[in-house]
Amino acid sequence: MDNDLLKKVRKIEIKTKALSHQIFAGEYHSAFKGRGMAFSEVREYQYGDDVRSMDWNVTARLRAPYIKVFEEERELTVMLLVDVSGSRFFGTSGKMKRDLLSEIGAVLSFSASINNDKVGALFFSSKVEKFIPPKKGRSHLLHIIRELVEFQPENQGTDIGVALRYLTNAIKRRCTAFLLSDMMDVDRNGRPLYEDALKVAVNRHDISVINVYDQRERSIPDIGLVRVQDAESGEGLWVDTSSSAVRRSYSEWSRKAIERTTDVLRRYRVDSVSISTQQDYVKQLISLFKQKS
């Protein structure tokens, strides 16, 4: 790791680790602990045991009544699904979406680690660019943070569906997954293209969406004739921002896309929060954790 990258990783580690310890640890624990029961063992039936827990296969084999014993599942697997498409380099308030995504991903990683959970990451563009299997340990966390800060994808497009399908196939046991993205994976009418994949994924995993955006993606200021370029396709065109009709049309399309994204997430009961590059993300993340408590 070169010195510049080492400094970046160290800086983000110090900031986000402190936040995780001081602010998020308790909220995270309340939100994501004690969410299920896991099989522990079988033992002989004792008077008063719930017959619904009877293990009939073992009972038949040993010719004596046995029951299944369950205990609260304490250790979780946390997966970060991180959007590394070209649009993450956009930002007009001194901070790019990439910077915000990196910090939030690091905070979530440290919060999970404090609770002794395993953490993994999946970086995606229009394809799955990199998969880091969930593990524990400081060196593993620093590996994830290094990739959050410096990962260079092969493609620039966005396909949230391909990331959700990969998660569904790669992680067999139920996990807690955070989708970190600007959610700009919609058709010309603003309809999300990943609905089918989300519908399947939410039946397997506990998914939360952290939507990172810049305000200028939702409304265009009046700055005259400007050339704009799509960061993902590379296509460019001239736009007359002095035209109120142009500004109004773009704002209306953006509003519809946001509404349709919100409707899809609500339909499948996916907890979500939107965070602007101009905002402090601390309050927003706490709000997300409280939704899940």
C-alpha positions in Angstrom: 0.0 0.0 0.0 1.5 3.3 -1.0 1.9 6.2 1.5 -1.0 8.3 0.1 -3.4 5.4 0.2 -2.2 4.4 3.6 -2.9 8.0 4.9 -6.4 8.0 3.4 -7.2 4.6 4.9 -5.8 5.6 8.3 -7.7 8.9 8.3 -11.0 7.2 7.5 -10.3 4.5 10.1 -9.7 7.0 12.9 -12.8 9.0 12.1 -15.3 6.2 11.5 -14.0 3.9 14.3 -14.5 6.7 16.8 -18.0 7.3 15.6 -18.8 3.6 15.7 -17.6 3.3 19.3 -19.1 6.6 20.6 -22.4 6.8 18.8 -23.4 3.8 16.7 -22.5 0.8 18.8 -25.6 0.9 21.0 -28.0 1.8 18.2 -26.6 -1.0 16.0 -26.8 -3.6 18.8 -30.5 -2.7 19.4 -31.4 -2.8 15.8 -29.6 -5.9 14.7 -29.2 -8.3 17.6 -31.4 -11.0 18.8 -33.4 -11.2 15.6 -33.8 -15.0 15.3 -33.3 -18.4 16.8 -30.7 -20.9 15.7 -30.6 -24.7 16.1 -28.3 -25.7 18.9 -28.7 -29.4 19.7 -31.1 -32.3 20.3 -31.7 -33.7 23.8 -34.1 -36.2 25.4 -37.6 -35.0 26.0 -38.3 -33.9 29.5 -41.7 -33.4 31.2 -43.0 -30.0 30.3 -41.1 -29.6 27.0 -43.0 -28.2 24.0 -44.0 -31.1 21.8 -43.8 -28.8 18.8 -40.0 -29.0 19.2 -40.0 -32.7 18.9 -37.3 -34.1 16.5 -39.3 -37.0 15.0 -36.4 -38.4 12.9 -34.1 -38.8 16.0 -37.0 -40.0 18.1 -37.8 -42.8 15.5 -34.1 -43.7 15.1 -33.3 -44.0 18.9 -36.8 -45.1 19.9 -37.0 -42.5 22.6 -38.5 -39.0 22.5 -36.0 -36.2 21.6 -36.5 -32.5 21.0 -34.7 -29.8 19.1 -33.1 -27.1 21.3 -32.8 -23.6 19.9 -30.9 -20.6 21.2 -30.9 -16.9 20.3 -28.7 -16.2 17.3 -26.2 -13.7 18.4 -23.6 -13.5 15.6 -24.7 -11.9 12.4 -23.3 -11.7 9.0 -23.2 -8.2 7.6 -22.8 -7.5 3.9 -22.1 -4.2 2.2 -23.4 -3.9 -1.4 -21.4 -0.8 -2.6 -22.2 1.0 -5.9 -18.9 1.8 -7.6 -20.4 3.1 -10.9 -19.2 6.3 -12.6 -21.9 8.5 -11.0 -20.2 8.2 -7.6 -17.7 10.8 -8.6 -20.3 13.5 -8.7 -20.4 16.1 -6.0 -21.0 19.9 -5.8 -20.7 20.6 -2.1 -17.1 19.9 -1.5 -17.7 16.1 -1.0 -18.2 13.5 -3.7 -20.7 10.7 -3.3 -17.8 8.3 -3.3 -16.4 9.9 -0.1 -19.7 9.7 1.6 -20.2 6.0 0.5 -16.7 5.2 1.8 -17.3 6.8 5.2 -20.7 5.2 5.7 -19.4 1.8 4.7 -16.5 2.1 7.1 -18.9 3.1 10.0 -21.1 0.1 9.3 -18.1 -2.2 9.2 -16.7 -1.0 12.5 -20.2 -1.1 14.2 -20.6 -4.7 13.1 -17.1 -5.6 14.3 -17.7 -4.1 17.7 -20.7 -6.5 18.0 -18.5 -9.4 16.9 -20.3 -9.8 13.6 -18.7 -11.0 10.4 -18.5 -8.4 7.6 -18.2 -8.8 3.9 -18.5 -6.5 0.9 -19.7 -6.7 -2.7 -18.6 -4.0 -5.1 -20.8 -3.6 -8.2 -21.2 -1.5 -11.3 -23.1 -3.0 -14.2 -21.6 -6.3 -13.0 -20.3 -7.6 -9.8 -16.8 -6.2 -9.7 -15.5 -7.7 -6.5 -16.8 -10.0 -3.7 -15.1 -10.1 -0.3 -16.5 -13.0 1.7 -17.6 -12.1 5.3 -15.0 -12.6 8.0 -13.8 -11.1 11.3 -10.6 -9.4 12.3 -8.8 -6.0 12.0 -6.8 -6.9 8.9 -10.0 -8.0 7.2 -11.8 -4.7 8.1 -8.9 -2.6 6.8 -9.0 -4.6 3.6 -12.6 -3.6 3.2 -11.9 0.1 4.0 -9.0 0.1 1.6 -11.3 -1.1 -1.2 -14.0 1.4 -0.2 -11.5 4.2 -0.6 -9.6 3.1 -3.6 -11.4 0.5 -5.6 -11.3 1.0 -9.4 -14.1 -0.8 -11.3 -13.8 -2.2 -14.9 -17.3 -0.8 -15.8 -19.0 2.5 -15.2 -22.7 1.5 -15.4 -25.1 0.5 -12.7 -27.1 -2.7 -12.3 -28.5 -3.1 -8.7 -30.3 -6.2 -9.8 -27.1 -8.1 -10.6 -25.7 -7.3 -7.1 -28.9 -8.4 -5.4 -29.0 -11.7 -7.4 -25.3 -12.3 -6.5 -26.0 -11.8 -2.8 -29.0 -14.2 -2.9 -26.8 -16.9 -4.5 -23.6 -16.3 -2.6 -24.8 -16.0 1.0 -27.0 -18.9 1.9 -27.8 -18.1 5.5 -29.9 -15.0 6.2 -27.7 -11.9 6.6 -28.1 -8.2 7.2 -27.3 -6.4 4.0 -26.8 -2.6 3.4 -27.2 -1.4 -0.2 -25.1 1.8 -0.5 -26.0 3.5 -3.8 -27.5 6.6 -5.4 -30.2 4.2 -6.7 -29.9 5.6 -10.2 -30.9 2.4 -11.9 -34.2 3.4 -13.5 -35.8 3.4 -16.9 -36.7 6.5 -18.9 -39.9 6.9 -16.9 -38.1 6.7 -13.6 -39.2 3.1 -12.8 -36.6 1.0 -10.9 -35.1 -1.8 -13.0 -34.2 -4.0 -10.0 -37.6 -4.7 -8.6 -37.7 -8.5 -9.5 -34.3 -9.1 -7.9 -35.2 -7.1 -4.8 -38.4 -9.2 -4.4 -36.4 -12.4 -4.3 -33.6 -11.0 -2.1 -35.8 -9.6 0.7 -37.2 -13.2 1.2 -33.6 -14.4 1.9 -32.0 -11.4 3.7 -32.7 -8.4 5.8 -31.9 -5.6 3.4 -31.6 -1.8 4.1 -31.0 0.9 1.5 -28.7 3.9 2.1 -29.4 6.3 -0.8 -26.6 8.8 -1.2 -27.3 11.7 -3.5 -26.2 15.2 -4.4 -28.8 18.0 -4.5 -27.8 19.0 -8.0 -28.9 15.6 -9.3 -32.5 16.6 -8.3 -32.7 20.1 -9.6 -30.7 22.2 -12.2 -29.6 25.7 -11.4 -29.9 28.5 -13.9 -26.3 28.8 -15.2 -26.9 29.3 -18.9 -25.8 27.0 -21.7 -23.7 24.2 -20.4 -22.3 20.9 -21.6 -23.1 17.9 -19.4 -21.8 14.4 -19.6 -23.3 11.1 -18.3 -20.6 9.7 -16.1 -21.7 6.1 -16.7 -22.3 6.1 -20.5 -19.9 8.9 -21.4 -22.5 10.6 -23.6 -22.6 14.4 -23.6 -25.0 17.1 -24.7 -25.6 20.8 -24.4 -28.3 21.9 -22.0 -29.8 25.4 -21.8 -30.3 25.7 -18.1 -31.7 29.2 -18.5 -34.9 27.7 -19.8 -37.4 27.3 -17.1 -39.1 24.5 -19.1 -35.9 22.5 -19.2 -35.3 22.9 -15.4 -39.0 22.1 -14.6 -38.9 19.0 -16.9 -35.8 17.7 -15.2 -37.0 18.3 -11.7 -40.3 16.5 -12.5 -38.5 13.5 -13.9 -36.3 13.4 -10.8 -39.3 13.7 -8.5 -41.1 10.8 -10.3 -37.9 8.6 -10.1 -37.6 9.2 -6.3 -41.3 8.5 -5.7 -41.2 5.3 -7.7 -38.1 4.1 -5.9 -39.7 4.9 -2.6 -42.8 3.0 -3.6 -40.8 -0.1 -4.5 -38.9 -0.1 -1.3 -42.0 0.4 0.7 -43.8 -2.4 -1.1 -41.2 -4.9 -0.1 -40.8 -3.4 3.4 -37.2 -2.3 2.9 -36.0 0.2 5.5 -34.2 3.1 3.8 -32.7 6.5 4.4 -31.5 9.2 2.0 -28.4 11.1 2.7 -27.2 14.2 0.8 -23.5 15.0 0.2 -24.3 18.3 2.1 -25.6 16.5 5.2 -24.0 15.0 8.3 -24.8 11.3 8.0 -24.7 10.6 11.7 -28.3 11.5 12.4 -29.5 9.8 9.3 -27.8 6.5 10.1 -29.2 6.6 13.7 -32.6 7.2 12.1 -32.2 4.0 10.0 -31.1 2.0 13.0 -34.2 3.2 15.0 -36.4 2.0 12.1 -35.1 -1.5 12.7 -35.2 -1.5 16.5 
